[in-house]
Amino acid sequence: MYIKEICLEGFKSYATRTVVPGFDPYFNAITGLNGSGKSNILDSICFVLGITNLQQVRASNLQELVYKQGQAGITKATVSVVFDNSDRSRSPLGYQDCPEITVTRQIVVGGRNKYLINGHLAQPSRVQNLFHSVQLNVNNPHFLIMQGRITKVLNMKPPEILSMLEEAAGTRMYETKKEAALKTLEKKQSKVDEIDKLLDQEILPALEKLRKERMQYMQWANGNAELDRLKRFCIAYEFVQAEKIRDSAVSGVEQVKTKIADIEDSHKRMQVEIQEMETQVSNLTAEKEASMGGEVKVLSENVDALSRELVKQASVLKNQEDTLKSEKENAAKIVRGIEDLKQSVEERASAVKRAEDGAADLKQRVEELSKNLEECEREYQGVLAGKSSGSEEKCLEDQLADAKVAVGSAETELKQLNTKITHCEKDLKEKTNELISKHEEAVSVENELNVRRKDVENIKMALESLTYKEGQMEALQKERALELGMVKVKGVVAKLIKVKDSSTMTALEVAAGGKLFNVVVDTENTGKLLLQNGDLRRRVTIIPLNKIQSHTVPLRVQKEASRLVGKENAELALSLVGYDEELKSAMEYVFGSTFVCKRIDAAKEILVFCSISGKIIFLKLTSKHKV
């Protein structure tokens, strides 16, 4: 690979486009008068090769390489070196299929610097790698041997000669890359150590704390679930017990009703017997009044009737005692079954007590009747012995009155028992309603518990579906803090525009080039803060709206281009994109100096017009159909 042609434009003394062709593959010499620009050609070659020591090209900064430092209307310098790449054995890596390689470097007054390889933008590192692969390192101190340095080369020491040989052989490039890689490894290792330290001191303890809290939460949740389960068991047990109590109470009420019916039947029989006794008493009285001769017979009959009545009363007393005993047993069952109804139990106990008192009265009456019977027997014996009836303590009417009193007390006791049964039925209804309400409450609590369980399961599923990465929260917080601090950053150019016609997207992308990824800010101070505190992971170009100088195609040139090829065949790239009005200067800087043409011939006509006119206008001509 050797130099075939050099094209200079705006570089040092070459104000206009100057092409230097006809280079020999092996040896070349540049001759001419003093001040004719011989050294500037060598400086242009070093400029393209990427020299960093500007003293070698007799300049202190890049702006001095522009013709008259940009004061003559020329604001940029461009140098293109065309290399013959026909010998593929010595071609750079990746360019074996290119017969020619054109490397262009351009600088603009103000500091902008860019490289192009075969017309495409390229990073400086890529250009350096291209030259290093063919053993071209312009920054090698021995690359240029100027006048007066031959003696110094001859007097070099072995290490210096070795260094020169390494540069000539191209191995120095790999040593440099090795050193840079080692430095990068050291930086990365320090970053890894810092990350490990952060993990050990902050993240891992926080994770351990979260694990403990999660364990405690699980224990709490399990305890709540167990508590709910036990509550449900208790409610179910209470419900079953209440149903048993209700069934037993219902059976007890039925038994009491049966006994009441029996008592009512016995009461009716006793009333019938009392009527019969009253009839007999009236008959006896009539007979006694009719004839006193049959007094003994009447008394004997009375004694027999009283004895029979005594037997009946004794049987009634026994039945009532049995009834009392069964009622006591039923009361005991109700007391055992319904512990929470203490008040009703006390009322029943009082009723039982009253029944016992009534039974005691009945016993007393039986004893009185027994005494009466004994007195009647004594009277009967006295009559038999010839005693008069005037010695009787009580007559039959008094005894009948006493029997009526006993029947009245029995009726009273029956009414009391009926009242007691009515109260018991009311209590039973109240307790049944309370039991039903408790059952409904238990059903509602169980439904609510099922809903809560479903909510807990949904929350658990949502937590399990979350993809959490260690350090993600810290990174998001850091990014959020950065975004809050940089509210004046507008964004990347590519995200601030809206293409009006989708068919021009490729042309606009080629026309804008690397500027699509420039970051637009409001002022240069915001740009400085972004570079210092933005934690940017790659190099970016900042476009401050208050400092950027836009270069748009003059309106006259636009009109003339529309006249030559038609307005629909050549449009300014700026007119093909939409943007906010506050971004106008930045958009003019990116798209203002570019025409987008539909055909290649239209682009050539506009290029010819611009070259013929007296004005020097730099246009990027892009065809949508053939880029």
Salt bridges, closest charged atoms under 4 A:
GLU9 OE1 - ARG17 NH1 3.94
ASP43 OD2 - LYS12 NZ 2.72
ASP43 OD2 - ARG58 NH2 2.58
GLU100 OE2 - LYS4 NZ 2.61
GLU166 OE1 - ARG172 NH1 3.71
GLU167 OE2 - ARG172 NE 3.87
GLU208 OE1 - ARG211 NH1 3.59
GLU226 OE2 - ARG229 NH2 2.18
ASP247 OD1 - ARG246 NH2 3.48
GLU273 OE2 - LYS312 NZ 3.32
GLU278 OE2 - LYS404 NZ 2.74
GLU321 OE2 - LYS363 NZ 3.97
GLU356 OE2 - LYS328 NZ 2.82
ASP402 OD2 - LYS394 NZ 3.27
GLU411 OE2 - HIS267 NE2 2.88
GLU425 OE2 - LYS257 NZ 3.48
GLU434 OE1 - LYS431 NZ 3.71
GLU448 OE2 - ARG452 NH2 3.91
ASP535 OD2 - LYS478 NZ 3.44
GLU560 OE2 - ARG563 NH2 1.95
GLU582 OE1 - LYS490 NZ 3.57
ASP601 OD1 - ARG599 NE 3.10
